[in-house]
Amino acid sequence: RAGGTLLSLDLQTGEQLSTAQFAPGKPQNGQPYFVVPSTLDATTNAMQGVMWYYVHGETELKWGTLALPDDPNSGGEIDFTISSDVTADVWSSSKPQVVCADGYLYSFAQALHNTSDYPTAISQLDAKTGALVKTFPLAVEANQHYGALACNE
């Protein structure tokens, strides 16, 4: 799959506010992996997020800025500007990412060259830039799997 639609919803009412399109069908465009709505800057209509790419048989995850169309009712395309490679730092497995009150995004991660399908660490990233702040290794025993993260606030 490639492309897709981003829906903007009112969290109080559930009303759909706008739609925007991710460009379909081109490998260089990737596909949405997750967005960090708490980084939305209303002055530029942009937020941070990660796009998933499949390049030469390998998965790559790229952090960048998603710029929404100027007219939120146009259904126009979302622009994505890559700023860094975060392949080793984030792992969502379709689970939501956690941005805590301290302004950091916490994500499960897989150590480089890890052959497991499960996370082996927790990454702390700056939610605005995607810069890795710290990695916390997980003590994983046989048949133990971590499924979710939550903030303690």
C-alpha beads as a LAMMPS data file, in Angstrom:
LAMMPS data file: protein, C-alpha beads

153 atoms
152 bonds

1 atom types
1 bond types

-500.0 500.0 xlo xhi
-500.0 500.0 ylo yhi
-500.0 500.0 zlo zhi

Masses

1 110.0

Atoms # bond

1 1 1 0.000 0.000 0.000
2 1 1 1.038 3.531 -0.603
3 1 1 -0.668 6.834 -0.197
4 1 1 -3.649 7.373 2.032
5 1 1 -5.791 10.009 3.667
6 1 1 -5.186 12.002 6.841
7 1 1 -8.382 12.979 8.634
8 1 1 -8.426 15.870 11.074
9 1 1 -11.035 15.349 13.813
10 1 1 -12.417 17.469 16.639
11 1 1 -11.468 15.468 19.736
12 1 1 -14.477 16.744 21.686
13 1 1 -17.199 15.985 19.135
14 1 1 -15.576 13.510 16.746
15 1 1 -16.564 15.792 13.866
16 1 1 -14.323 15.525 10.797
17 1 1 -12.700 18.929 10.253
18 1 1 -10.648 18.332 7.111
19 1 1 -8.946 15.765 4.894
20 1 1 -5.581 15.714 3.146
21 1 1 -4.020 13.139 0.821
22 1 1 -0.667 11.342 0.972
23 1 1 0.633 11.013 -2.586
24 1 1 -0.041 7.461 -3.862
25 1 1 1.972 4.942 -5.760
26 1 1 5.492 6.348 -5.883
27 1 1 8.169 4.503 -3.866
28 1 1 10.039 7.761 -3.231
29 1 1 6.953 9.080 -1.402
30 1 1 6.834 6.308 1.169
31 1 1 3.717 5.869 3.237
32 1 1 2.636 7.289 6.584
33 1 1 3.948 5.372 9.604
34 1 1 2.794 7.775 12.322
35 1 1 2.331 11.487 12.932
36 1 1 2.877 13.471 16.124
37 1 1 -0.194 15.732 16.255
38 1 1 1.040 17.491 19.413
39 1 1 3.717 19.156 17.241
40 1 1 1.119 20.815 14.979
41 1 1 2.100 24.417 14.300
42 1 1 -0.983 26.333 13.196
43 1 1 1.164 29.147 11.763
44 1 1 2.755 26.823 9.194
45 1 1 0.076 24.096 9.033
46 1 1 2.813 21.503 9.617
47 1 1 3.586 18.727 12.105
48 1 1 6.284 16.130 12.646
49 1 1 5.966 12.493 11.709
50 1 1 7.581 9.390 10.276
51 1 1 7.230 7.912 6.811
52 1 1 7.878 4.268 5.986
53 1 1 9.961 3.384 2.928
54 1 1 10.839 0.004 1.443
55 1 1 14.159 0.433 -0.334
56 1 1 16.220 -2.375 -1.894
57 1 1 14.482 -4.993 0.241
58 1 1 14.974 -3.087 3.502
59 1 1 12.610 -1.006 5.627
60 1 1 13.653 2.577 6.306
61 1 1 11.893 5.040 8.617
62 1 1 12.418 8.750 7.986
63 1 1 11.578 11.578 10.408
64 1 1 10.393 14.789 8.858
65 1 1 7.870 17.547 8.559
66 1 1 4.418 16.914 7.133
67 1 1 2.982 20.117 5.678
68 1 1 -0.781 20.081 5.264
69 1 1 -2.452 21.850 2.339
70 1 1 -3.069 25.572 2.894
71 1 1 -6.796 25.074 2.367
72 1 1 -7.903 22.398 4.863
73 1 1 -11.054 21.728 2.849
74 1 1 -9.306 21.191 -0.498
75 1 1 -8.359 17.543 0.022
76 1 1 -4.939 18.522 -1.405
77 1 1 -1.697 16.574 -1.023
78 1 1 0.502 16.520 2.064
79 1 1 4.132 17.485 1.521
80 1 1 6.799 15.553 3.454
81 1 1 10.343 16.858 3.972
82 1 1 12.835 14.319 5.370
83 1 1 15.154 15.527 8.131
84 1 1 16.686 12.297 9.500
85 1 1 16.757 8.503 9.418
86 1 1 15.129 7.013 12.544
87 1 1 14.980 3.378 11.424
88 1 1 16.777 2.116 14.554
89 1 1 15.017 4.528 16.942
90 1 1 11.285 4.048 16.419
91 1 1 9.142 0.956 16.135
92 1 1 5.413 1.304 16.161
93 1 1 3.946 -1.969 14.927
94 1 1 0.862 0.187 14.285
95 1 1 0.713 1.264 17.922
96 1 1 0.398 4.962 18.818
97 1 1 3.500 6.829 19.873
98 1 1 3.623 8.465 23.302
99 1 1 4.440 12.159 23.726
100 1 1 4.650 12.971 27.428
101 1 1 4.329 16.317 29.213
102 1 1 8.127 16.655 29.179
103 1 1 7.898 17.231 25.386
104 1 1 9.668 14.015 24.440
105 1 1 8.337 11.231 22.265
106 1 1 8.887 7.748 23.646
107 1 1 8.925 4.828 21.265
108 1 1 9.843 1.206 21.290
109 1 1 12.977 0.561 19.231
110 1 1 14.863 -2.373 17.826
111 1 1 18.610 -2.557 18.209
112 1 1 20.490 -2.477 14.925
113 1 1 21.063 -5.918 13.458
114 1 1 18.456 -7.353 15.836
115 1 1 16.658 -10.314 14.299
116 1 1 13.708 -10.206 16.704
117 1 1 10.310 -8.917 15.628
118 1 1 9.921 -7.323 19.064
119 1 1 11.339 -4.149 20.619
120 1 1 14.627 -4.322 22.490
121 1 1 14.825 -0.729 23.761
122 1 1 12.886 2.460 24.403
123 1 1 13.975 5.592 22.542
124 1 1 13.511 9.103 23.881
125 1 1 13.281 11.589 20.995
126 1 1 12.711 15.313 20.786
127 1 1 9.103 15.477 19.543
128 1 1 9.788 18.570 17.421
129 1 1 13.040 17.532 15.719
130 1 1 13.143 13.735 15.908
131 1 1 16.628 13.922 17.441
132 1 1 17.466 10.910 19.588
133 1 1 18.045 12.016 23.188
134 1 1 18.616 8.680 24.912
135 1 1 18.069 4.955 24.472
136 1 1 16.951 2.758 27.344
137 1 1 17.679 -0.956 26.787
138 1 1 14.898 -3.355 27.762
139 1 1 15.586 -6.497 29.744
140 1 1 13.767 -9.045 27.617
141 1 1 13.474 -12.614 28.789
142 1 1 12.319 -15.594 26.734
143 1 1 8.695 -15.242 25.582
144 1 1 8.422 -11.745 27.109
145 1 1 6.969 -9.019 24.895
146 1 1 6.265 -5.363 25.596
147 1 1 3.033 -4.078 24.109
148 1 1 2.509 -0.423 25.048
149 1 1 4.006 2.652 26.688
150 1 1 2.286 5.218 28.923
151 1 1 3.363 8.459 30.573
152 1 1 3.475 8.696 34.365
153 1 1 2.188 12.245 34.825

Bonds

1 1 1 2
2 1 2 3
3 1 3 4
4 1 4 5
5 1 5 6
6 1 6 7
7 1 7 8
8 1 8 9
9 1 9 10
10 1 10 11
11 1 11 12
12 1 12 13
13 1 13 14
14 1 14 15
15 1 15 16
16 1 16 17
17 1 17 18
18 1 18 19
19 1 19 20
20 1 20 21
21 1 21 22
22 1 22 23
23 1 23 24
24 1 24 25
25 1 25 26
26 1 26 27
27 1 27 28
28 1 28 29
29 1 29 30
30 1 30 31
31 1 31 32
32 1 32 33
33 1 33 34
34 1 34 35
35 1 35 36
36 1 36 37
37 1 37 38
38 1 38 39
39 1 39 40
40 1 40 41
41 1 41 42
42 1 42 43
43 1 43 44
44 1 44 45
45 1 45 46
46 1 46 47
47 1 47 48
48 1 48 49
49 1 49 50
50 1 50 51
51 1 51 52
52 1 52 53
53 1 53 54
54 1 54 55
55 1 55 56
56 1 56 57
57 1 57 58
58 1 58 59
59 1 59 60
60 1 60 61
61 1 61 62
62 1 62 63
63 1 63 64
64 1 64 65
65 1 65 66
66 1 66 67
67 1 67 68
68 1 68 69
69 1 69 70
70 1 70 71
71 1 71 72
72 1 72 73
73 1 73 74
74 1 74 75
75 1 75 76
76 1 76 77
77 1 77 78
78 1 78 79
79 1 79 80
80 1 80 81
81 1 81 82
82 1 82 83
83 1 83 84
84 1 84 85
85 1 85 86
86 1 86 87
87 1 87 88
88 1 88 89
89 1 89 90
90 1 90 91
91 1 91 92
92 1 92 93
93 1 93 94
94 1 94 95
95 1 95 96
96 1 96 97
97 1 97 98
98 1 98 99
99 1 99 100
100 1 100 101
101 1 101 102
102 1 102 103
103 1 103 104
104 1 104 105
105 1 105 106
106 1 106 107
107 1 107 108
108 1 108 109
109 1 109 110
110 1 110 111
111 1 111 112
112 1 112 113
113 1 113 114
114 1 114 115
115 1 115 116
116 1 116 117
117 1 117 118
118 1 118 119
119 1 119 120
120 1 120 121
121 1 121 122
122 1 122 123
123 1 123 124
124 1 124 125
125 1 125 126
126 1 126 127
127 1 127 128
128 1 128 129
129 1 129 130
130 1 130 131
131 1 131 132
132 1 132 133
133 1 133 134
134 1 134 135
135 1 135 136
136 1 136 137
137 1 137 138
138 1 138 139
139 1 139 140
140 1 140 141
141 1 141 142
142 1 142 143
143 1 143 144
144 1 144 145
145 1 145 146
146 1 146 147
147 1 147 148
148 1 148 149
149 1 149 150
150 1 150 151
151 1 151 152
152 1 152 153
